[in-house]
């Protein structure tokens, strides 16, 4: 199977995709937009980090295209300190901005200079003498680089969720939707959310995003813990308030 995903080889996205697909042919892309625009039908991308929140590019692009979410993959994020130099010889630390922000304690302790890169995997590829990278253990293995220390992130609860688009159907336990109100009036969002409460549906995620049509105009991305006839009835209720797009029904894959 060929799958479009964020690259380069050795990123956490790559690691999560291997967890789900096992053997597959990766089509590495530089940005989330490129993943969506790839001619490869099956796509794999991050949607939320437990520390950084929702991935805006993924949510915005899901709203605009016809890809369907077919599965959710959750990956614990453990940053490894990777370097050819010893711990006391390191002067500069490289990584993606999120990884740097998630490992402030060890960076501050050693007073390392921070250098941002496009991805954690790219940071490993660019290591020079006296430098280190924060990345996955798989990135160190691929680049044949030594791991100085494992799990150097500030918290053990750092996890990222990923979506599989246009994959094989999985058991359906939850759903993602875009809610776009038809008007702007007091209490409208409350009325829309009551469609879920009225059918005993819990929402596990809700995020507002600008429609980019004008200042103060928003749509809402929600994740509902239902994929049965309760959801169908909730959607019928929601459609009386605006445009509703069902992005897919899916479940978390262990």
Secondary structure, DSSP 4 states (H G I P E B T S, - for coil): -EEEEE-STTSHHHHHHHHHHSS-EEEEESSHHHHHH-S-SEEEEEEEETTTEE-HHHHHHHHHS---EEEEEEEE---EEE-SS-GGG--EEEE-HHHHHTTHHHHHHHTPEEEE-S-HHHHHHT--TTEEEEE-HHHHHHTT--EEES--SS-TT-EEEEEEES-------EEEEEEEESS--TTHHHHHHHHHHTTT--EEEEEEEE-SSSTT-EEEEEEES--SHHHHHHHHHHTTTEEEEEEEEE-EE-
